[in-house]
């Protein structure tokens, strides 16, 4: 399974997991609610998963500017 982690705000690629035997449990996805899974994880046509998280830069920007929490996307 290939899992790509992308920032939900700036769309920058954070990292990839390229492992044949990785499971949802190994990645911690079983800890998420169904709503969280629907919001964060997209199943791609090629069988890969795209996980939307927040990068360090956007996290720090949100900490300095709380109004950014209202926006879905921005560029840093």
N, C-alpha and C positions, 0 to 999 in steps of 0.2 A: 504494500500500500504506500502511496506517495501522499504526504500531507504537507501542504504549503501554508505557512503562517504569514498573513498580510495585515498591515495596520488598517483598521476600519476607517480612520480619518484621512490619512495622507496616501494610502494605498501603497506604501513602500513595503517591499518584501522583507520580512524579519528573519525567516529561516525555513528550512525544509526538513522533513523526515523521510528518508528513502530507505525503507526496510520492508522486506517481504513479510515477515512474521509479526508485525506490530498490530496490536488490537486496540479497540476503543478503550478498553480497561487500562492498557499500558499507557495511553495518552491522557488518561484522566477524564475522558468524555463521559464516563458513567457517573461522574459526580455532578454533572449538569442536569438541570431540569429539561423537560421536553421543549419548553419555550426558549430556554437558553440555547439549546442545540439548534433549533430552527433559526435563531437570530445569528448564531456564530458560525455554523458549519454548513458549507455548500458541497454537495456531491457533484463532481464534474463528470462529463460524459465519458472520459477515459478511465473512470474508476478512482481517480484521485480525490482528495478532500481539500477544500480551501477553508481555512479557519481564520475568521476575522477577530483580531485582538487589538491591543493598543501598543504602539511602540513607545520607547522611552522618551523620545522627543515630544510626542503629542501628550503623553502623560504629564511631563513637566510643564508644557504649555497650559494644560488644563489646571494645574495647580496654581500657576501664576495668574491665570485669567479664567475664573470660574464660569463666566458667561459662555465660554466655548462648549460647555456641556450641552448647550441647547442646539448646537450645530452637528449635523451628521458627518460633514467632511470639511477639511481645510488643508492648506498647504503650509508646510513649515520650511 
